[in-house]
């Protein structure tokens, strides 16, 4: 993974973490360990974009 991809991954993980906590509280942060295991930038972007419209954590888990 290139440095620019690593930086983007780090930023996406931070944004996802914030979004999960804001929308789902501490329960949302439990999903973060699964998300952190992902290296695919496109998948992380999909999760980030889905946080606003997701109704449940299961909606997001399906993207992992």
C-alpha atoms as one frame of an Amber mdcrd trajectory, in Angstrom:
protein
   0.000   0.000   0.000   1.408   3.402  -0.996   1.864   6.219   1.507  -0.994
   8.217  -0.023  -3.274   5.183   0.269  -2.194   4.693   3.879  -3.040   8.315
   4.666  -6.414   8.014   2.933  -7.128   4.786   4.825  -6.272   6.484   8.118
  -8.528   9.453   7.328 -11.380   7.190   6.276 -11.066   5.120   9.451 -11.155
   8.287  11.560 -14.220   9.578   9.739 -15.951   6.196   9.965 -15.198   6.005
  13.676 -16.680   9.445  14.252 -19.736   8.640  12.144 -20.352   5.330  13.893
 -20.100   6.894  17.330 -22.286   9.849  16.397 -25.025   7.762  14.776 -24.973
   4.531  16.788 -23.136   5.408  20.016 -20.798   2.968  21.701 -22.559   0.076
  19.990 -21.423   1.487  16.652 -17.802   1.493  17.729 -17.955  -2.273  18.248
 -18.096  -2.635  14.460 -14.881  -0.674  14.104 -12.610  -3.675  14.741 -14.091
  -5.425  11.685 -13.738  -2.283   9.605 -10.115  -1.686  10.672  -9.231  -5.121
   9.309 -10.130  -3.957   5.791  -7.365  -2.774   3.461  -9.584  -2.057   0.470
  -9.961   1.727   0.083 -13.054   1.361  -2.104 -14.788  -0.727   0.535 -13.867
   1.792   3.263 -15.260   4.607   1.111 -18.471   2.634   0.619 -18.838   2.178
   4.380 -18.123   5.860   4.980 -20.736   6.890   2.416 -23.303   4.433   3.788
 -23.200   5.672   7.385 -25.675   8.502   6.723 -28.295   6.277   5.130 -27.770
   3.101   7.175 -30.683   2.344   9.442 -28.897  -0.359  11.442 -25.383  -1.552
  12.117 -26.218  -4.694  10.191 -26.645  -2.535   7.067 -23.019  -1.452   7.489
 -21.759  -4.884   8.526 -22.903  -6.249   5.167 -20.389  -3.946   3.487 -17.442
  -5.325   5.478
